[in-house]
């Protein structure tokens, strides 16, 4: 008598782009980037159980109404990719508990995909391991390999070519969420338009400067704060000018600095310590902003043992 595989619970982190330089458009239509990622302890949770077909549902503190649950969703695409590469014919029922903002520049969809890869690799007993899953992650999206890896890392090309970076200590992040997301292609397109209008030429070969790497190694938020940078911030602020007011509000209330995370519109504030982070969270909440607090770096996508009840 055969028994069904046990349910699998996996989690994967959101991210903050501590530094992001955007270069020229590559032949595949993506931009050449150099970024310093840090995974933060806001985790997407994915529960998978065996089934004949693929099925996906969402729940969680992040509003999930309107999220597709068919082949348009990166979780289903991850499952199809695993099936195609391994010949596996079974399915899975998957539920994602969302805690990372949707279309917020914090890699929530990429975390969902990374969690799906590790969960289904375990559920279906595929044995691909981290290296095999990393190859598939790069095919799914530029940020998926980092959600799989976690920690702190430098990303180049589209962001999918990773080099782990040394980072000491624990950083305190306070995240201000927007009431609606931003389209990543629209933000990149706006950056291109702003550059064309001003005559600015993108870097031919963008890099993460040595001072950013040194600041991460130091573990000192006061050393890191002055070197935080995101080329996409200007485009996000152009599309959503009110984000500038949020940045100023955070700085007035004790943040060492603030930065638009990725393509936005989430804003990540770096705090000096836990007390400062708590005070900032209270001040931003009092201004009627939706605020999350998280630490970094955090682990990448992992199966949680044992699977926990939903």
C-alpha positions as CSV (number, residue, x, y, z in Angstrom):
1,X,0.0,0.0,0.0
2,X,1.4,3.4,-1.0
3,X,1.0,6.5,1.0
4,X,0.6,10.0,-0.3
5,X,3.5,12.4,0.2
6,X,3.3,14.5,3.3
7,X,2.2,18.1,2.9
8,X,5.1,20.6,2.5
9,X,5.4,24.1,4.0
10,X,8.0,26.4,2.5
11,X,8.8,30.1,3.1
12,X,10.8,32.7,1.1
13,X,11.7,36.2,2.0
14,X,11.0,39.6,0.6
15,X,13.9,41.9,-0.2
16,X,15.2,45.5,-0.1
17,X,17.5,46.8,-2.8
18,X,20.1,48.5,-0.7
19,X,21.8,49.8,-3.8
20,X,20.6,49.8,-7.4
21,X,22.3,51.1,-10.5
22,X,20.4,50.7,-13.8
23,X,22.4,50.6,-17.1
24,X,21.6,50.2,-20.7
25,X,18.8,48.0,-22.2
26,X,20.1,44.5,-23.0
27,X,19.2,42.7,-26.3
28,X,16.5,40.7,-24.5
29,X,14.7,43.9,-23.5
30,X,15.7,43.9,-19.9
31,X,18.0,46.5,-18.4
32,X,21.6,45.8,-17.3
33,X,21.6,46.3,-13.5
34,X,24.0,46.1,-10.6
35,X,22.2,45.8,-7.3
36,X,22.9,44.9,-3.6
37,X,20.0,42.8,-2.4
38,X,19.2,42.2,1.3
39,X,16.5,39.6,2.2
40,X,14.3,40.8,5.0
41,X,12.2,38.8,7.5
42,X,8.9,39.3,5.7
43,X,8.1,35.8,4.5
44,X,5.7,34.4,1.9
45,X,4.4,31.1,3.2
46,X,3.5,28.3,0.7
47,X,1.7,25.1,1.7
48,X,1.6,22.3,-0.9
49,X,-0.3,19.0,-0.8
50,X,-0.4,16.3,-3.5
51,X,-3.2,16.4,-6.0
52,X,-3.8,15.2,-9.6
53,X,-3.9,18.8,-11.0
54,X,-2.4,22.2,-10.1
55,X,-4.5,24.5,-7.9
56,X,-3.5,27.8,-6.3
57,X,-5.2,29.9,-3.6
58,X,-4.1,33.0,-1.7
59,X,-4.7,34.4,1.8
60,X,-2.9,36.5,4.3
61,X,-2.7,40.0,5.8
62,X,-1.8,41.5,2.4
63,X,-5.0,42.0,0.4
64,X,-5.0,39.3,-2.3
65,X,-8.2,40.1,-4.3
66,X,-7.7,40.0,-8.0
67,X,-4.5,37.9,-7.9
68,X,-4.6,35.4,-10.8
69,X,-4.5,31.8,-9.9
70,X,-3.9,30.3,-13.3
71,X,-1.0,30.2,-15.7
72,X,-0.5,34.0,-15.4
73,X,0.7,33.5,-11.9
74,X,4.4,32.9,-11.3
75,X,3.6,30.1,-8.8
76,X,1.8,28.1,-11.5
77,X,4.6,28.9,-14.0
78,X,7.1,27.6,-11.6
79,X,5.2,24.3,-11.2
80,X,4.8,24.0,-15.0
81,X,8.5,24.6,-15.4
82,X,9.4,21.9,-12.9
83,X,7.0,19.4,-14.6
84,X,8.5,20.2,-18.1
85,X,12.1,19.8,-17.0
86,X,11.6,16.6,-14.9
87,X,8.7,14.9,-16.7
88,X,6.7,14.8,-13.4
89,X,3.0,14.1,-14.2
90,X,1.4,14.8,-10.8
91,X,0.0,18.0,-9.4
92,X,-0.4,19.9,-6.2
93,X,-2.8,22.1,-4.2
94,X,-0.9,25.2,-3.2
95,X,-1.9,27.9,-0.8
96,X,0.2,31.1,-0.4
97,X,-0.1,33.2,2.7
98,X,1.1,36.7,1.5
99,X,3.0,39.0,3.8
100,X,5.1,40.8,1.2
101,X,3.4,43.8,-0.6
102,X,2.0,43.1,-4.1
103,X,3.7,45.1,-6.9
104,X,5.6,46.9,-4.1
105,X,9.2,46.6,-5.2
106,X,10.0,44.0,-2.5
107,X,10.0,40.8,-4.6
108,X,6.8,39.2,-3.3
109,X,6.0,37.4,-6.5
110,X,9.6,36.3,-6.8
111,X,9.4,34.9,-3.2
112,X,6.3,33.0,-4.1
113,X,8.1,31.4,-7.1
114,X,11.1,30.5,-5.0
115,X,8.9,29.0,-2.3
116,X,7.0,27.0,-4.9
117,X,10.3,25.6,-6.4
118,X,11.6,24.3,-3.0
119,X,8.2,23.1,-1.9
120,X,7.4,21.2,-5.1
121,X,11.0,19.8,-5.3
122,X,10.4,18.3,-1.9
123,X,6.7,17.3,-2.4
124,X,7.4,15.6,-5.7
125,X,10.7,14.1,-4.6
126,X,12.5,15.5,-7.6
127,X,15.9,15.9,-6.0
128,X,17.0,18.9,-8.0
129,X,18.7,20.6,-5.0
130,X,19.7,24.2,-4.7
131,X,21.8,24.3,-7.9
132,X,19.2,22.7,-10.0
133,X,16.5,25.0,-8.7
134,X,18.7,28.1,-9.2
135,X,18.8,27.4,-12.9
136,X,15.0,27.3,-13.1
137,X,14.7,30.4,-10.8
138,X,16.7,32.5,-13.3
139,X,14.2,31.5,-16.1
140,X,11.2,32.6,-14.0
141,X,12.3,36.1,-13.2
142,X,15.3,38.4,-12.3
143,X,14.6,38.4,-8.6
144,X,13.7,34.8,-8.1
145,X,17.3,33.5,-7.8
146,X,17.9,35.9,-4.9
147,X,14.6,34.9,-3.1
148,X,16.0,31.3,-3.3
149,X,19.5,32.4,-2.0
150,X,18.5,35.0,0.6
151,X,21.0,36.8,2.9
152,X,22.8,39.6,1.2
153,X,24.1,39.4,-2.4
154,X,25.2,41.4,-5.4
155,X,23.1,40.9,-8.5
156,X,24.2,41.7,-12.0
157,X,23.0,41.4,-15.6
158,X,19.2,41.4,-15.1
159,X,19.8,40.9,-11.3
160,X,19.8,37.1,-11.6
161,X,23.6,36.6,-11.6
162,X,24.4,36.5,-7.9
163,X,27.5,36.8,-5.8
164,X,27.0,36.4,-2.0
165,X,28.1,39.5,0.0
166,X,29.5,39.6,3.5
167,X,27.1,41.5,5.8
168,X,27.6,41.8,9.6
169,X,25.0,42.3,12.2
170,X,21.3,42.8,11.9
171,X,19.7,45.8,10.2
172,X,16.4,47.3,11.3
173,X,14.1,48.2,8.4
174,X,10.7,50.0,8.6
175,X,8.7,49.6,5.4
176,X,6.0,52.1,4.4
177,X,3.5,50.6,2.0
178,X,1.5,52.4,-0.7
179,X,-2.2,51.8,-1.2
180,X,-1.6,50.7,-4.8
181,X,1.3,49.1,-6.6
182,X,3.5,50.2,-9.4
183,X,4.2,48.4,-12.7
184,X,7.9,47.5,-12.9
185,X,8.0,47.9,-16.7
186,X,6.3,51.3,-16.3
187,X,8.9,52.4,-13.8
188,X,11.8,51.3,-16.0
189,X,10.2,53.0,-19.0
190,X,9.8,56.2,-17.1
191,X,13.4,56.1,-16.1
192,X,14.4,55.7,-19.8
193,X,12.2,58.6,-20.7
194,X,13.6,60.9,-18.0
195,X,17.1,60.1,-19.1
196,X,16.3,60.8,-22.7
197,X,14.8,64.1,-21.8
198,X,17.8,65.1,-19.7
199,X,20.4,63.7,-22.0
200,X,21.8,61.4,-19.2
201,X,23.6,58.4,-20.5
202,X,23.2,55.1,-18.5
203,X,26.3,53.3,-17.3
204,X,27.8,50.9,-19.9
205,X,28.7,48.4,-17.2
206,X,27.0,49.3,-13.9
207,X,28.7,48.1,-10.7
208,X,28.0,48.2,-6.9
209,X,30.7,50.5,-5.5
210,X,33.3,49.2,-3.0
211,X,32.0,51.6,-0.3
212,X,28.6,49.9,-0.4
213,X,30.3,46.5,0.1
214,X,32.4,47.9,2.9
215,X,29.4,49.4,4.6
216,X,27.5,46.1,4.5
217,X,30.6,44.3,6.0
218,X,30.7,46.9,8.8
219,X,27.3,46.1,10.0
220,X,26.9,49.7,11.1
221,X,23.6,51.3,9.8
222,X,25.1,54.8,10.2
223,X,27.9,53.8,7.8
224,X,25.4,52.2,5.3
225,X,22.8,54.9,5.3
226,X,24.8,57.5,3.3
227,X,25.5,55.0,0.5
228,X,22.0,53.7,-0.1
229,X,21.0,54.5,-3.7
230,X,18.4,53.5,-6.2
231,X,18.4,54.8,-9.8
232,X,14.7,53.8,-10.1
233,X,13.7,56.2,-7.3
234,X,13.5,59.2,-9.6
235,X,11.1,57.4,-11.9
236,X,9.0,56.1,-9.0
237,X,8.8,59.6,-7.5
238,X,7.9,61.0,-11.0
239,X,5.0,58.6,-11.2
240,X,4.0,59.0,-7.5
241,X,5.1,62.4,-6.3
242,X,3.4,61.8,-2.9
243,X,6.2,59.2,-2.1
244,X,8.5,62.2,-1.6
245,X,6.4,63.3,1.3
246,X,6.6,59.8,2.8
247,X,10.4,59.9,2.5
248,X,10.6,63.3,4.2
249,X,8.2,62.2,7.0
250,X,10.4,59.2,7.8
251,X,13.6,61.2,7.9
252,X,11.9,63.8,10.2
253,X,10.9,61.0,12.5
254,X,14.3,59.4,13.2
255,X,15.1,57.3,10.1
256,X,18.8,57.4,9.2
257,X,17.6,57.5,5.6
258,X,14.9,56.1,3.3
259,X,14.9,54.6,-0.1
260,X,12.3,53.4,-2.7
261,X,12.8,49.6,-2.7
262,X,13.3,48.2,-6.2
263,X,10.7,49.7,-8.6
264,X,8.6,50.9,-5.7
265,X,6.3,52.1,-4.4
266,X,7.3,50.6,-1.0
267,X,9.7,52.7,0.9
268,X,12.4,51.1,3.1
269,X,13.6,53.2,6.0
270,X,16.9,52.2,7.8
271,X,16.8,52.7,11.5
272,X,19.7,53.0,13.9
273,X,18.5,50.3,16.3
274,X,15.3,48.5,17.4
275,X,14.2,51.3,19.6
276,X,14.5,53.8,16.8
277,X,12.7,51.4,14.4
278,X,9.8,51.0,16.9
279,X,9.5,54.8,17.3
280,X,9.5,55.3,13.6
281,X,6.9,52.6,13.1
282,X,4.6,54.4,15.6
283,X,5.1,57.8,14.0
284,X,4.4,56.6,10.5
285,X,1.4,54.6,11.7
286,X,0.1,57.7,13.4
287,X,0.3,59.4,10.0
288,X,-2.1,56.8,8.7
289,X,0.4,54.9,6.7
290,X,0.5,51.1,6.5
291,X,3.8,50.1,8.0
292,X,5.8,46.9,8.5
293,X,8.9,46.3,10.5
294,X,11.5,43.7,9.4
295,X,15.1,42.8,10.1
296,X,17.7,41.8,7.6
297,X,19.4,39.8,6.4
298,X,17.1,36.8,6.3
299,X,17.4,33.2,5.1
300,X,16.4,32.4,1.5
301,X,13.6,30.0,0.4
302,X,13.5,26.9,2.7
303,X,11.2,24.0,3.5
304,X,9.9,24.4,7.1
305,X,10.1,21.2,9.1
306,X,7.7,19.9,10.0
307,X,4.8,21.3,7.9
308,X,2.8,23.5,10.1
309,X,-1.1,23.6,10.1
310,X,-2.7,26.4,8.1
